[in-house]
Amino acid sequence: MPTSVRAAQITIWVMMGLCLLMSIALSIADTPRVGGANFSQNLMGCVLFVLAFRYGTAGKGVRTVSVILASVQIMMALGGTARGIPGGVFALVGAIVVVVLLSQRTAGEWFRRPRSPHAAAQFDRY
């Protein structure tokens, strides 16, 4: 896996971890409504979190969906930041980084690489 894809994968995981921690902290420190508002602006990040586990075996469709979801996440984070939701900056920066990393040539080559049907079936068994 190229470093750009691995970095995007790690960025997604860190972004969701920070989002979850920030939401819990805001729920405790302020009100659950503020924590929920913080988490709700990162909903696309939840889907990206799940997709990031498939980067090692998936094809170009996962990359395309990831870039689209990260782009939608940018819009949601911009809206949250404009409303003054505290965790909006984490989601915004994380989503921009993911779009940039997955748009690189090496990432495209990784997701378009040929795969043997036997290797994919063997991996899915475990």
N, C-alpha and C positions, 0 to 999 in steps of 0.2 A: 504494500500500500504506500503510495507516495506521501511525502510529508505534508503536502497541502490537504490531502484528504484526512489524514490522521489529525492534523491540527484543527480542521473543521469539526471532526468528531469530538475531540476534546473540548473545543469551544462550546459546542452544543451542551455537552454534559455539565460543564462548569456554569454555563449560563442558567441552566435549569436548577442546578444546586443553589446558586446565589438567589434565584427567584424564589425558591421554596423557603430558604432561610430568611430572606427579607420579608416574605409574606407572614411567616410565623412570628418574626420579631415585631412586625407592625401590628399583628393581631393582638399580641401581648401588651405592647407599649401603648397603642392607641385604641382602636376598636377592631373587631373582626371585619367590619365593613371595609375599612381601609386595607387590611390584609387581603381580603377577597378581591378588592379592586386592583391591587398590585398583581395578584396571581392571574386575574382574568385577562390582563393585557398581554400575558405570555402564553396564551392557549396554543398558538401555532408552535411555540417552543416545545410544548408537550408532545406534539406529533413528531417534531424534528428529533426529539429525544429518542423516541421509539425507532424512527428511521435510521438514526445514526448507528444502531446496532447491526444493521444490514449492509453497511458500507463495504464490508470485506467480501461479501458474496453477491451483492445485488448488481443489476445492470443500470443502463443509462436512465431508465424511468425513475429510479430512486433519486438520482442526482437532479433530474429535472424537477421533480416534486419538491425536493429539498430547497432548491433555489427559489421556486415559486412561494413556498411556505415562509421562507426567510424574508422574502420581499414583502409579503403580507404582514409578517411580524414587524418589519420596519415601520409600516404604516400604523399598526396598532400601537407600537412604542412611541411614535411621534405624537399620536393622539393622547396617550397617557401622560407623556412628558408635558404636553401643552396644558393638560388639566391639573398638573401639579402632583401626579402620583409619584412617590419617591423612587421606586425601582425601575422607572421607565428608561433610564439611561443605560442600565445593564443590558436590558433586552435590545435596545437600539444598537448599541455598539456590538453586541454579540451577533445580532442578525446581519449587520453590515459585514463583519469579519467572515461569517459563513458564506455569504454571497460572493465575496471577493475570492475566498479560498476555493470554493467549488467551481468558480468560473475560470480557473486557470487551465491551461492546456494539459498539464500532467493529470489533473483530476478527470478531465474529459477522456483522456486515453485510458485511465484506470477503469472507468465505468464502461467503456466500449471494448475492453479486452475480450478475446475469445475465452469461452469457458467450456470445459468438457462436461457433457451431461452426467457422466459417471461421477465426477468429482462433486458436482452440485447435489446429486442424489445421496452420495455418501455423507456429505456434510449435514444434510437435512435430517438424516436418521438420528443424529445425536441430539 
